[in-house]
């Protein structure tokens, strides 16, 4: 053990007994600058540094010469204990050893007590001052480094957990790699829970039923109540969030009486912080954050992190929204292209038919390619106005073909389609009394779906297509979007099929159609208690006209007489040619007097057109009025003969 170590050990023993040494009274720089009268921890560090240094030095320099000189000092100080001026007593052996240095020992006469005391104080003060000076340099260096290190440590926490742009960048990459907006919100939820250690995170978004109200759409850490909780966007805490556009602490609003109900709704789902989600400068949602797991309060750095994360989510939503919009538009274009191709192919197939059998074959093929398994194409009868099945599926699953099935023009279903003017998809058609009245319960039991596609021109329902069953592999929406386009050219084409394909008119009961129309008008007149007049106009010398002027002029006569009649009739009137030179006119709502005047005008117009100096065209007319002359069609028509 070195000299200074022994001295310090002895000093420590004195201090533990409550006494002070001369060293304790020396004022050092640390005491004068920071804490006078007390020994700083820095001094203890200095002593430890000195002890360590002297211990190493003693091991290398303690020589035999030093030991000899130490013996001399011991002998000169033998005897009773020495008392100093401060009443401190020390062992003479230790006091002497403290005053000696290994390099330089006085060989003069033995030192006196005063000399030992003086040398001890001077050397101790010198060594202590040097040690304190060195320790202060170390402490100053340690303080600066400690302060810088503490700042860096605080900044590291802030950057790593909250304002670390590298972390935010990684989170944003997760957002941008998400497949859907829901995936972005899921990544957001787990990022917040992982970074802040909160008990729950939920997403508030607009309700599908009522966009003016918000509900929890996604959550982690809490169980969403079965009873849907809704928040008004235009009032309460969400209104404040929309105006503030920053992180909102729900606890700051609990004392507001007007927000009390809103506050309790948020706390019921463990809501503490509300973070806005902005998209195109509109508040589209909010992040609801629960309490921290460690019960600590949210620091300003954490609030900054949430605000930065909100901005990152806004960027991700803008990017994903734009991407989804583009993908939706591209998908719509692809679908539109496919639809146009299918419709154009169908149209070209129809235009290239070579006969009625070819037409039905191509209709069957194209309907099958659309996935239709049970259907019916209905056309309007030009005379009666009723709708008859022109074409149906090959197996005739609903017994529409060759059954006499027709839909009357005044049927509620026909009136519904005429007013609807667009495609109809009935999901609950089994409960519809209109469908049951039109098709009957037996046919309804064979239906799996009910789709109707009307074609209306000039406010007149000309026909429609009904679908009753489709292939399970086909989506209804795909069928719907194609048939909406197909019906626009199919119905008009089928209406004119008798002109392009004469063989389709193997039999036409023209008078039967006229008779059905007459029956319909008589029924209306009877219900409305209004008159109905029938007038017959006949060419009496038709044969003589043919023999006199020939076939060309006779054909011209038969073409111009209908034109003369038609231009003088109102929209509700109609007529038919039932013989070579005989026409019957039906005038709903007109009496016999009106009919006589009308027939006289028509007669004069025709005769003046075809009379010559040597030939007079003879015309006659006979009127009959309901209910004066007859109450049914048979009675009225018999009067025409």
GIRA-V912032 format. One record per run of one state. SS is the DSSP state (@ for helix, = for strand, . for the rest). FROM is the first residue (numbers start at 0). TO is the last residue. Records with the same first field share a line. If there is no record, write none. Layout:
SS: FROM-TO ; FROM-TO
This chain:
.: 0-1 ; 16-21 ; 25-27 ; 33-39 ; 61-62 ; 76-80 ; 83-87 ; 90-90 ; 99-111 ; 163-163 ; 177-179 ; 196-196 ; 198-199 ; 206-211 ; 220-229 ; 232-234 ; 244-246 ; 253-255 ; 267-271 ; 279-280 ; 289-290 ; 292-298 ; 351-354 ; 369-370 ; 380-385 ; 392-404 ; 407-410 ; 420-422 ; 425-427 ; 431-431 ; 439-439 ; 444-449 ; 457-458 ; 470-474 ; 495-495 ; 500-500 ; 505-508 ; 528-530 ; 539-540 ; 566-572 ; 579-580 ; 588-590 ; 610-617 ; 626-631 ; 640-640
@: 2-15 ; 22-24 ; 28-32 ; 40-60 ; 63-75 ; 91-98 ; 112-162 ; 164-176 ; 180-195 ; 235-243 ; 249-252 ; 256-266 ; 299-350 ; 355-368 ; 411-419 ; 428-430 ; 432-438 ; 440-443 ; 475-494 ; 496-499 ; 501-504 ; 509-527 ; 541-565 ; 591-609 ; 632-639
=: 81-82 ; 88-89 ; 197-197 ; 200-205 ; 212-219 ; 230-231 ; 247-248 ; 272-278 ; 281-288 ; 291-291 ; 371-379 ; 386-391 ; 405-406 ; 423-424 ; 450-456 ; 459-469 ; 531-538 ; 573-578 ; 581-587 ; 618-625
